[in-house]
Amino acid sequence: MSEIKEMVAEVVEKVLKHKVEKETVDLLEENLWAENVWQLLLENELHNVAVSEEDGGAGGDIEDLLALYGLIGKYAAPVPFIEHTLANYLLKQIDIKGYEQLTTYSITTPLQLKEDNLFGTVQHVPWAKYAEKIVVLAQEGSQQFIVVADLENVLLKNGTNLAAEPRSEAVFEKVKALQKVPITAQQYVALSKLVTAASVSKMNGALTTAFQLSVQFSKERE
């Protein structure tokens, strides 16, 4: 990372270190989340790290985001930072401007696209319960698309994963596509790799903390 990007990472770690405690992480068990931490990240424009300078962002890239995703995992921060920033970064790859409204994504299972309307069901959508927009994969004939839709028109069956993070089954029944861009098979592979890299970075951060706690426990136990 550049010096400027390292400064951004330092700010994010400072926010998480001082604001994310055990009680903060445990909010997920109570079906809540760290809205105050999310607001701090927004106020400091940290969600715009990978947004172009022309659009008011820092002009960073995926490496900058992945460094921050590691910090989210390290502190187990119960905020939709990864989902929102990665959804917008996926859009950036196909020349669609990102959204300020909280946005999530699901590009594993393709929905059906018919006359600019979406049909079908996708599972385990992260933070859909709180998001306003969603980036999805859709199929029309033999052509695949990346599509943006409003979540207010989607039926959500909300639940959690094993970490108590919000996950939803999203049912699309003639949901209007706000934007759509056709993609090639190669583009889909590239986008999927970004999603995988984000997950690995988050897990790496979590494993770092698990290792540190294990070492600390081994030194303190009697």
DAPE-V983324 format. One record per helix or strand of 3 or more residues. SS is the DSSP state (H for helix, E for strand). FROM is the first residue (numbers start at 1). TO is the last residue. Records with the same first field share a line. If there is no record, write none. Layout:
SS: FROM-TO  FROM-TO
This chain:
H: 3-19  22-30  35-43  46-48  53-55  62-75  81-93  151-153  185-220
E: 103-114  117-126  133-140  143-150  155-160  166-183
